[in-house]
């Protein structure tokens, strides 16, 4: 009797806590592995590009074509960042949607094809894909429950996605806020304990392997703020809000600005269309001196610490490269590229506010552009605050994020939420084009990107 009682209690504790802890450990390990893999791929590309300046003109189109062929042939549902897929899973039947969008083949394809894309110099990030990878890992643990249900599956997906973001950026608070503001748009007290525990465990695993670090390091702002600081916050919020809003409009309304011949090319010959996008990305990269290749993490960090000097055209060129990487439907995120574009705008605004510290303006512009793209201001300022250890700027970061997200709403709806609409129902064959039929609503005229 006693052993039977102990056995039942152990099984109950395993189902209540152990499965989530196991999943969180797996998310942390996978996030670290994925980050190192992407770094390896990008460094390999940089080494080749430095030896042969012309190589991107051949390599990038070839990699783009191969990536799209693999994604459309074997890994449908892995395209883009993966955050829209997670949102769609949480807002529909988690079991049915997860079985389409959070499978192990999609998880493996997400990692493998995005590695291939960064090896070709595409402008993608790993942070958004880590969200889908984390959600997929946790979702598939539902098989360990004797009687899984929609509530358990939803908690697994939510915890895995939040833990993935937290481990990718080393920003535990941002993981919690991201789950509340972006993924669910609500707070559920019953899920909060599970969520926080998963984030903590995944974060501990990542810290154990990477050490205690902040994503962009620590910037020294000092105690004195310039007289025009409030004006700089407002101007930065407006500028980045317009830029981020235009970016969102471009991604959600491709049928309204891409010429008809190119739309036809994508519909009929998507692999050739991807190769064409690769040519554009290679040309932009060569024009920029190689600064637009990859996620832009190195450029943003270099601007923060004064070791990088970029052209005033950098944010526009980077934006073009991000759009070009988005259109074919290659797995890859826009989190890190958005932060890099924001840093570029901060660098440009320093020409106007010369008496302000450059790192201060860059931090404001990063949070402003990210908030404009995602229209999740709280998540954006918490992410940036944690990744630069910028607690002295918390009020100004909040204000910039709120202003920019409000301005961006004038141009486009929330990006991830709008993109998630196409995943609410099973994907038709063949895989979707960047544009959908004109009679669909604006929020549905989009493709598979983050």
C-alpha positions, 0 to 999 in steps of 0.5 A: 500500500505504501509503495503504491501510494509513493508510486502514484505521488512520484508519477503525479509529480513527474507529470506536474513538474518533471516533464516541464523541467525536462523540456526546459533543459532540452530547450536550453541545450538546443538554444545554445547549440543553435546559437553556436551553429549559426555563429559557425555558419556566419563566420565561415561565410565571412571568411570566404567573402573576405578571400573572394569578394565576388563569391556572394554573387554566386553563393548567395543565389545558390543557397537561396534556391537550395533553401527554398527548395528544401523548405517547400519540399520537406519542411513546410511550416518551417518558413520565416521566424516561427513566431507566427506559427506559435501564435497560430497554435496557441489561438487554435486547437493546440493539438491539431495545429501543433501536429502541423507546425511543431513537429520534429521534422520542422524543428530539424528543418528550421535549424538546418535550413537557417544554418544553410541560409546564414552560410550563404549570407542571408539577413536572418536571425536565430532568435525567432526560430528558437521560439518555434524550436522551443515550442516544438520541443515542449509540445512533443513532450505531450506524448509523455502524458497518459491523457494529454489535453488542450490545456496541457498542450497549450501550456507546453507550447507557451512555456517552450516558446518563452523559454526559447526566447529567454535562452536565445537573448539571455533575457528571462524577464523578456521571456515572461513578458513576451509570452503574455504580450505577444503570444497570448495577449493575456495573463493566465495565473494558472500558467504563470508558475509553469512558464517562469519555471521553464524560463528559469531552467532553460536560462540556467542551462544556457548560462551554464554553457555560455557563462553569465553575459548580456547579449550586447554587453553593458553600456555606461550611460552615466548620471547626466542626461542632455537637455534635449533628451526628451526631444530625442526620445520623441524624435527617435520614436517617430522616426523608428515608428515610421521606418518599422511601420513601413517595413511591416507594410512591405511584408504584409502587402507584397501584392501591392508593391511587387511587380506582377512579373515577379509575383508570377515568377514566385508563383510558378518558379519559387526556386528561381525567385529565391535565387533572384532575391539572393542576387539582390542580397549579394549586390546590397551586401557588396555595396554596403561593404559586407555590413548587411550580410548576416543578422547584424549583431556584430554591427549593432554591438560595434556601434554600441561600443564605438568600434564600428563606423557605418554609413548613414545608408546602412539602415536602409540597405539592411532593411532592403536585405531583410525584405529580400531574405523574407520574400522567398520564405526561408527559415530565419527571424527578424529580431536581430536584424531589426535591432541592427536596423534600429542601431543604424537609425540611432547612428544617423540620429546622432548627426542631429543630436550631437551632444548625446552619447551615441550608445544612448541614441542607439539603445533608444533607436533599437527599442523603437524600431523593434517595438514598431515592427512587433508592436509589442512595446513592453516586450521590446523595451524589456528585451533591450533593457536586459540585453544592454543592462540599461536600467538607467534608461528604463523610462526613456526606453519605455517612452520610445517603445510606446511612441514608435509602436503607436506610430507604426499602427498607422501603417500596418497591424501587428506583424506577428499576429497578422502573419499568424492568420495564414497558419490558422488552417492547414497550408494549401499545396503548393506552399504559399507565395508572398502574396495572397489573392487580392480579395483577402483582407489586408491582414491576410495579404502576407507570407510566411515570415516573422 
